[in-house]
Amino acid sequence: MKPLPTESGRTRATPQNSPLRVWQRLLPGLILLLTGWGLLFWLSAPAAVWAGVTLLVLAAAAAMLWHQQRQLQQLYDDQDQMARQIDRRARELAANNRQLTTEIRLRDAYTEALMQNDQKLQMAMQASQLAVWDWDIGRRHLHISGPEQGFGQLQQGVMRPLADYVHPDDFSRVRQDLLQHLRGHTARLTVRYRNREEPPRWLEDTGRTIAYDARHRPRRMLGTRRDITEEVTQQQELTLAASLFRDNLDPLLVLDRNFRVSALNPAFAAMLRRSQEDWKGHLWADCSSSRIAKTIVERLAEQGHWEGELLEQRSDGQSFPLHMMFRAVITDNMVSHYLGFGRDLAQTDGARRALAKGHYDPLTGLPNRSYFHQQLDYYRRMDHLPDQQVAIGLLDIDQFSALNESEGHAIGDLLLQDLAARLHQYGAPLMMVARLGGGHFGLLFSHFETTMRLRHLADQIVADIHRPMLLDQHEVLPTASLGLVMLTADNIHECLNEAGMALEQARRQGGNQVHVAADLHRSASTRKAESLAALQKILSCLETPLRYRPQVRGASGDIVGIRVSTVLDYTDLGEFSTEPLYALAQEKRLEEKLYRQMLRDACACHVQCAEATDREALILSFPLNDRLLFNEHLRELTEGVLEEFGIPPSLLELSVPARALQRDRALVQAQMNALHRSGIHLALEDAEAWPVALGQLTQLPVSVVRVACTEPTQLRLLTRMGQELGWGLTINRVNSFADLRLLADLQPDRTEGDQIGHTLAAGDLVNFVRHFQPSAEQPRMLH
């Protein structure tokens, strides 16, 4: 027989030829033969019988052996066939095993790739804020995945129905657009709507039908969802800004950072009698026919603002005087545009006189108080003061009232005109001289190298004034006192108070001299020690020497509110701004205690004033330091103080400085939303910077905007913007009778300033509001 193949490839010998197996096969025949022989021997049979029996037994054994051999051969053949089948099956199993291993490896690779792709998809969805939805229309099942599970539609594992998710005002429109797509009228579904959150989000769903049933009815839809709140807000802001720009009756011009004409409104184009396309995209200096256009551009690049008159030309060649005021628009700490306000001075003589009256003193020809404050506000709106030093001076003619009484007002007017001419002849670093009223002048210094040079120039100015003058045959020897203060980040909002204190000190010392505010020579450690003394006095004595201003409706109406000043008045320590006190309190971790104490004193004064005026709706306007906006306990502190005095939250108005928006807009907005939900009204301070912050203001829960009484055109634009957005308007720094006349047409909700009422202590304020009687005529001052 052939050797059988083994699984290992080796052969093995068949066992049929082995001696043991042969004997096993012959053993039955031998036993039968021996048995027969024993029987024959017992019977004593003859030899022939012996031979016959032996042959018979041998034949039977041979037959048996042959039969067994045949069976064995058949068994071995079957075994060989089975071995071949097993070998073939083993090879097939091995091949199948290799194929299965390959498939498992590929499946694992596919699974890993799918997991990686899914992770990438999830990351991409999170990064792009894109949610994906799958709507099984037949089974009425919606699966959604992505940011916040479809921006809040999946809550606690339960899918909210579309009717409970979409804002009621938008649901009918969404339903109509969806039906239009399902009916095949539109190839793709694109719908924008608001959800039911507070405040609601604007969302956009985009999708299409991907499967139909046998009757060609939609069976499945796929789509995406994204949050477009910021996009819609920006679009609304742009629409509002474009509307204000387009519909404004005053000529407006916008230059880009390279001084190319970015836009001009129809009023400006009509003034030039040109098409808007004639100037748009071109350099303004090339378009303008004025010879000083390039000088204006250089001034704008250096200082960021310019105001004055230039001679412009219309399309028909007619020349006309044009008053322009340019201001830089700051975005992300860099200039993005320049906004220009224009005024055609050739329209009427009345318009020219009104403009001169609004900006200049008619007696001396110098800029007036309003324009001086406007220039000072430009520095206040800066995030950082310029590298060149800036200083403010207040100059007062000594005994000017006595001179008017003794020599007559005509001599006093001649004296003012002569002094104005003397002061106006100085060049840099004296950048501007303004008459603030009476014998008071405001000086603005810039680009001086050292404080020593500034002091030398101030001494020279006072010395030049102290010279004999021959005025209408009258010899006069005037003297002047000058208070000087350098602008810093700490005193930028209180610089006039510090300059006024320095001026008063110069007067007390006999006049005809210069006194420099302490900030010019006091060290930082000295100022910090004084602030610490003031802070300790507040926290230990539980008394805050707050001062207040009355607020009236319109220009001369009833008292409707009181405004808390940011300057504290100590008898022994002098006047202190709250800004360094809050900075020091934050360093000592006492800002919450300081805020609570100041708000408690303000609320106590508010209660007394409300009882004195018998007005339950008297508003308390409290300036909120920007450091407190980042305090997590601000709302709890405020609510606790209001509850202590029984004042409704709706009567408290917290004013927030606009500069706080540049630090952490998201955190400031969250804090303001929390205060707004408590019922507290919020006002925005320093809103004159609206070209910078308009995109941020419309997203804040602001109900009142506080603006300064500045240039009329800009003030009207700010007023209209507030009306469009539904904001209340408070005009502050109403410091002259001319300012009151300016506000007659604007009709603000509230006004405050020196012309309305000076800052008063709590007791004086209570007496003032108790005896106040609104006048039917425009008063020169209400107290």
Secondary structure, 3 states (H helix, E strand, C coil): CCCEECCCCCEECCHHHCHHHHHHHHHHHHHHHHHHHHHHHHHCCCHHHHHHHHHHHHHHHHHHHHHHHHHHHHHHHHHHHHHHHHHHHHHHHHHHHHHHHHHHHHHHHHHHHHHHHHHHHHHHHHHHCEEEEEEECCCCEEEEECCHHHHHCEECCEECCHHHHECHHHHHHHHHHHHHHHCCCCCCEEEEEEECCCCCCEEEEEEEEEEECCCCCEEEEEEEEEECHHHHHHHHHHHHHHHHHHHCCCCEEEEECCCEEEEECHHHHHHHCCCHHHHCCCEHHHHCCCCCHHHHHHHHHHHCEEEEEEEEECCCCCEEEEEEEEEEEEECCEEEEEEEEEEECCCCHHHHHHHHHHHECCCCCCECHHHHHHHHHHHHCCCCCCCCEEEEEEEEECCHHHHHHHHCHHHHHHHHHHHHHHHHCCCCCEEEEEEEECCEEEEEEEEECCHHHHHHHHHHHHHHHCCCEEECCEEECCCEEEEEEECCCCCCCCHHHHHHHHHHHHHHCCCCCEEECHHHCCCHHHHHHHHHHHHHHHHHHCCCCCEEEEEECCCCCCEEEEEECCEEEECCCEEEEHHHHHHHHHHCCCHHHHHHHHHHHHHHHHHHHHHHHCCCCCEEEEECCCCHHHCCCHHHHHHHHHHHHCCCHHHEEEEEEHHHHHCCHHHHHHHHHHHHHCCCEEEEECHHHHHHHHHHHCCCCCCEEEEECCCHHHHHHHHHHHHHHCCEEEEECCCCHHHHHHCCCCCCCEECCCCCCCCEEHHHHHHHHHHCCCCCCCCCCCC
